[in-house]
């Protein structure tokens, strides 16, 4: 088994005891991303849509650092504090992915780090 840590300044640094992503034999596991600006490490300003775009940009930075693209994402898991935001997530996601889309789960949770409304993790198959 080959295990490689993926790290990039194009996405927020880890804010806990985890890596941005880990590649295990071509399967890349990306840690949950929240709407942090990688330069300031602060939550981006704006509405839910702007925050969702930042989450996808953070995923893109790590995906690129791993040597992949959004076409390589096999699965995303989306955590929302309010499922009423599901339509907005779909609209934003459609601007990043082309069909066929990755597998996806969406889970409503009671809270997320830094009191954000969205977190997304992903798995790439390289």
Secondary structure as a PSIPRED ss2 file (coil, helix, strand):
# PSIPRED VFORMAT (PSIPRED V4.0)

   1 X C   1.000  0.000  0.000
   2 X C   1.000  0.000  0.000
   3 X E   0.000  0.000  1.000
   4 X E   0.000  0.000  1.000
   5 X E   0.000  0.000  1.000
   6 X E   0.000  0.000  1.000
   7 X C   1.000  0.000  0.000
   8 X C   1.000  0.000  0.000
   9 X C   1.000  0.000  0.000
  10 X C   1.000  0.000  0.000
  11 X C   1.000  0.000  0.000
  12 X C   1.000  0.000  0.000
  13 X C   1.000  0.000  0.000
  14 X C   1.000  0.000  0.000
  15 X C   1.000  0.000  0.000
  16 X C   1.000  0.000  0.000
  17 X C   1.000  0.000  0.000
  18 X C   1.000  0.000  0.000
  19 X C   1.000  0.000  0.000
  20 X C   1.000  0.000  0.000
  21 X E   0.000  0.000  1.000
  22 X E   0.000  0.000  1.000
  23 X E   0.000  0.000  1.000
  24 X E   0.000  0.000  1.000
  25 X C   1.000  0.000  0.000
  26 X C   1.000  0.000  0.000
  27 X E   0.000  0.000  1.000
  28 X E   0.000  0.000  1.000
  29 X E   0.000  0.000  1.000
  30 X E   0.000  0.000  1.000
  31 X E   0.000  0.000  1.000
  32 X E   0.000  0.000  1.000
  33 X E   0.000  0.000  1.000
  34 X C   1.000  0.000  0.000
  35 X C   1.000  0.000  0.000
  36 X E   0.000  0.000  1.000
  37 X C   1.000  0.000  0.000
  38 X C   1.000  0.000  0.000
  39 X C   1.000  0.000  0.000
  40 X C   1.000  0.000  0.000
  41 X C   1.000  0.000  0.000
  42 X C   1.000  0.000  0.000
  43 X E   0.000  0.000  1.000
  44 X C   1.000  0.000  0.000
  45 X C   1.000  0.000  0.000
  46 X C   1.000  0.000  0.000
  47 X C   1.000  0.000  0.000
  48 X H   0.000  1.000  0.000
  49 X H   0.000  1.000  0.000
  50 X H   0.000  1.000  0.000
  51 X H   0.000  1.000  0.000
  52 X H   0.000  1.000  0.000
  53 X H   0.000  1.000  0.000
  54 X H   0.000  1.000  0.000
  55 X H   0.000  1.000  0.000
  56 X H   0.000  1.000  0.000
  57 X H   0.000  1.000  0.000
  58 X H   0.000  1.000  0.000
  59 X H   0.000  1.000  0.000
  60 X H   0.000  1.000  0.000
  61 X H   0.000  1.000  0.000
  62 X H   0.000  1.000  0.000
  63 X H   0.000  1.000  0.000
  64 X H   0.000  1.000  0.000
  65 X H   0.000  1.000  0.000
  66 X C   1.000  0.000  0.000
  67 X C   1.000  0.000  0.000
  68 X C   1.000  0.000  0.000
  69 X C   1.000  0.000  0.000
  70 X H   0.000  1.000  0.000
  71 X H   0.000  1.000  0.000
  72 X H   0.000  1.000  0.000
  73 X E   0.000  0.000  1.000
  74 X E   0.000  0.000  1.000
  75 X E   0.000  0.000  1.000
  76 X E   0.000  0.000  1.000
  77 X E   0.000  0.000  1.000
  78 X E   0.000  0.000  1.000
  79 X E   0.000  0.000  1.000
  80 X E   0.000  0.000  1.000
  81 X C   1.000  0.000  0.000
  82 X C   1.000  0.000  0.000
  83 X H   0.000  1.000  0.000
  84 X H   0.000  1.000  0.000
  85 X H   0.000  1.000  0.000
  86 X H   0.000  1.000  0.000
  87 X H   0.000  1.000  0.000
  88 X H   0.000  1.000  0.000
  89 X H   0.000  1.000  0.000
  90 X H   0.000  1.000  0.000
  91 X H   0.000  1.000  0.000
  92 X H   0.000  1.000  0.000
  93 X H   0.000  1.000  0.000
  94 X H   0.000  1.000  0.000
  95 X H   0.000  1.000  0.000
  96 X H   0.000  1.000  0.000
  97 X C   1.000  0.000  0.000
  98 X C   1.000  0.000  0.000
  99 X C   1.000  0.000  0.000
 100 X C   1.000  0.000  0.000
 101 X C   1.000  0.000  0.000
 102 X C   1.000  0.000  0.000
 103 X E   0.000  0.000  1.000
 104 X E   0.000  0.000  1.000
 105 X E   0.000  0.000  1.000
 106 X E   0.000  0.000  1.000
 107 X E   0.000  0.000  1.000
 108 X E   0.000  0.000  1.000
 109 X C   1.000  0.000  0.000
 110 X C   1.000  0.000  0.000
 111 X C   1.000  0.000  0.000
 112 X C   1.000  0.000  0.000
 113 X H   0.000  1.000  0.000
 114 X H   0.000  1.000  0.000
 115 X H   0.000  1.000  0.000
 116 X C   1.000  0.000  0.000
 117 X C   1.000  0.000  0.000
 118 X E   0.000  0.000  1.000
 119 X E   0.000  0.000  1.000
 120 X E   0.000  0.000  1.000
 121 X E   0.000  0.000  1.000
 122 X E   0.000  0.000  1.000
 123 X E   0.000  0.000  1.000
 124 X E   0.000  0.000  1.000
 125 X E   0.000  0.000  1.000
 126 X C   1.000  0.000  0.000
